């Protein structure tokens, strides 16, 4: 189940957002009426989605949206009055905050919810791919370091060192990374 935080001083808008989230697999949303309350809750736990109905009694909500996106909330939808929508949208869009202009219709809000979710899934996939590439790069660095040690300490060629690591990995049924780690430990201790 996905978690949601609704920051809205308006009971009718809070009820509207709760109704919209009920259509998707969200747990009962946490609701607060001010940015201060939202910040206190966000210290304790992150949320998958944060909906901010601007303005709020203690601030506009746009600063909160840019402060929490990514670190405390995976997706943020900022609902703005029509007269400030263009100006504030320009300030928050680079952060990845979605904006919706009042008055909000079910169709418009539903579209924003789906776009925010799709954007988050895409970003998450790119981040996972990035982590996999970093892991593979670190593994290659480790293997190359082991090869260099074999070349230096055992007077092997680069090709011979490579074959030795592969052969030992197959012989002992271990990964090349594990074999490389053992070679490094053997020669650098």
N, C-alpha and C positions, 0 to 999 in steps of 0.2 A: 504494500500500500504506500502511496505517495503522501508526503506531508505538505501542508499548506498553512501559510500565515496570512491572515487578512488584516490589513491596517486601514480602518475606516471609522470615521466618526458618525457616519450615517447608518442607522439601523436598516433602512430600506435597501441601501446598496450592499450592506453586509449580507442581508438575506438573499439578495440577487446573486452575489458571488457564491454563497454556500449552495444555492440551487444549481448553479452552473457546474460547480465542482462535483456535485452529487452524480452527475452524468458520467464521470470518469472515475477511475479507481483511486480516489483520494480518501484518506481517513478523515475523521471529523476535523475541520480546520480550526486552528487556534485563531481567535479574534481579539484584536486590541483596538483602542480608539486613538492612540497617539504614537508618534515616532519614538518618544522616550520609552513607552511600554514595549514597543517592538524591539528596540535596541537591548533592553534588559533580557527579553526572552531569547534573542539571537545570541547572546553571550552563552546561554546554557545549551543551545542546540541549533543546528542548521535546519533549513527547510528545503524541500524540492522546489517549491513555488512560493513567492511572496507577491501578493496583490496589494498595491498601495493606492487608496482612493484619495487623491489630492483635492483641495488642501486639507490639512489636519490642524487641530487646535494649537499644536506647538511648533510646527514648521510646514513647509510646502510638501515635503515628501520626496522631492527630487534628490536631495543630498543623501537621504537614507537609501534610495534606490541605487545610487552609484557606489555607496559605501559597502553594501552587502552583496552585490551581484558577484557570483562565483565563490566567494569565501563563506558566506552565510546562507545564501539562497542560489540555487542553480538557475532558476528562472525568475525574472522580476517583470511584472506588468504594472505600469504606472498609469492610472486613470486620471486624466487632466481636464480642467475646464477649457472650453473652446478658445477663450481669449488668450491663454498662455500656452496652449498646446504646441504651436509651431516653435516658439522660442525654447521651451524646455525640452521638447523632443530632440532638437538639434544638440542640446547639451548632454543628453543621456544616451543617445543611440550608439556612440562609439564604445560605450561600456557594454553594450549588448542588452540594454533595458528596452523592453517593448512598451510602446505607449498606445493608449486608446483614448479617444476624445469623447467627452460627454456631449450630449446624452448618449448613453451606451445601450445598444440593442443586443439582444441575445445572439444574433448572427455575428455581429461585429466582435463581441467578446469571445464567442466560441472560436472564431477565426484566429484571434490573438492567442488564445490558449493553445490551439493546435500549432501555430507558427512558433511559439515559444518552446513547445515540447520538441518539435522537429529540429529547431535550431540547437537545442541542448543535446539531443541525441547525436547530431552531426558533430558538434564540438567534442562530445565525449568520445566518439569514435576516433577523431583525429588525435585527441590526447592519448588514448590507448595505443594507437599506432606509433605515436611519438615515443611512448614509454618502451614499447617493444623494440623500436629501432635503437634507443639508447642502451637497452640491455644487450642487444646483439653487438653493438659497437664495443661495449665494455668487454664482452666475451672475446671478440677479435683482438682487442688490445692485450688481453691476458694471454691468449694463445701466441700472439706475436712476441710478447715478452719472453715466454717460455722458449720459443724458437731461437730468439737471440741468445738466451743462456746456453742452449744446446750448441749453437754455433760457436760461442765463445769457450765454453768449458769442455766440450767433447769434440771440438774441431770438425763439426758436421757442416755440410752445405745447407743452404736454406731449404732445398728440396728434401734432403735427407732428414732434417729436423722435422719438417712437415710430415713426412712419411712415418717417422718414429712416433710422433704424437698420435697419428691415426691408427697405427698398428697397435700401440699400447691401449688405446681406447677400445679397440675391438677385442684384444686379448683379454683385458680385465673387465670388459663389459661396463665401462664407465664412459662418461661424456668426455669430449676433447677438452672441455673447460676444466673438468676435474683433474685430468691428467696434467694439463698445463699448470694448474694450481700446485699439484704435487711436485712438479719439476721446479717451479719457482721456490717452493718451500725448501726443497733439497739443496738448491744452490745459493739461496740468499740467507740462509741461517748462519 
